[in-house]
Amino acid sequence: MERFTIYNPTKLHFGAGVVDNLGKSAAACGKKILLVYGKGSVIKYGYYEQVLKQLKSAGLEIVEYGGIKPNPVIEDVRKATELGRKENIEAIVALGGGSVIDSAKIMALAIASGYDGWDIMNHKEKPASSLPLICVLTLAATGTEMNGAAVVQSHDTGKKIGYVTDLAFPVESFLDPTFTVSVPKNYTAYGIVDLIAHALEAYFGEGEPPVIDQITFDIIKDAIQWGPKLINDLDNVELRANIMLDATLALNGLTRYGKKNGDWAVHGLGHEISLLFDTAHGATLSIGYIAWLQLQKDRIPERIIKLGKNVFGVDTVDDTIAELRKFFTSINSPVQLSEAGIGKDQRQKIIDQVHKNGVSGMHHSLSEKDRETIVDLMF
């Protein structure tokens, strides 16, 4: 078992109705709030009104920034940061999924520090403080509601990158599964893929603590048990709650206990696909993980077989990969680029992109030949 340090200061409120306590929590963070949200579904389904009512009932002054994209861009972070500085914002409330919350994390750092958000992401500047951030989650997927990580992309630089700091942990997060009932079937599936991919990234990292391996398997098995049921019963709040908790547990630090790191190569590959084609993040991960496992099957067979035995009850590498592929297909998440509308005529473009940004794993490094092989396997 590797040495490890765990830190998680986020206060988590979970269950139907928890947003009723949002106003009190926000008021404790500041009197002037920047409310950040996405492109319209939160307004359409009434979540925005519920949050606004809470903030107003607490006597807070509210400034709004809406329109965050599903694959968040640095331009929105910069615009919201400028607004936040101009209005002397004291805290941020992020209403949405991973894209909204990740953007808000960088806004909070940039407003407090005076630095440019992309300079923070690139480690050119190191903030010493952040504005308090409160999250109201509307999509179970990324786990960002209870960690210190954020992912944002810049088309100007051709990069989609992650940034991790203890300063980016939300102060409080509100997880009401009824706020996810409106998520359509495809993005519900992509969220399930995302949480499983997070668990796999941890599992294939450096270090093999037995109890954490078992916990990781159980998170994956739970998502596999409830995921297909949810896909066929989108209004089921209990099923939504099960997946919502799985997503939080997969990336709140729990699966990293006793490990030196995760791997994250598949996420790196997925980010490049999203950047190039605006493909949904979860869709890139179901494609990428099947290809990555095929690349690694002769290199780490014991690790893959252990996964197969504990999650699927199978005894070979090929059967493990086949079962994971079968599951992704069962929830209609793509396992090949062609299923995401990306043809082989884009092969060289993808290869050039992954080489340019040096996509690799933290534990299992990828050579140039490996990257090209994975791209071919994704087709």
PyMOL commands that set and color helices and strands:
alter all, ss='L'
color gray80, all
select helices_A, chain A and resi 18-27+41-44+47-57+74-86+98-113+117-121+144-146+166-168+177-180+185-203+210-231+237-250+254-256+265-277+281-296+301-312+317-330+337-340+344-356+368-378
alter helices_A, ss='H'
color red, helices_A
select strands_A, chain A and resi 11-14+32-37+61-65+91-96+133-137+149-154+159-164+172-175
alter strands_A, ss='S'
color yellow, strands_A
deselect
rebuild
show_as cartoon
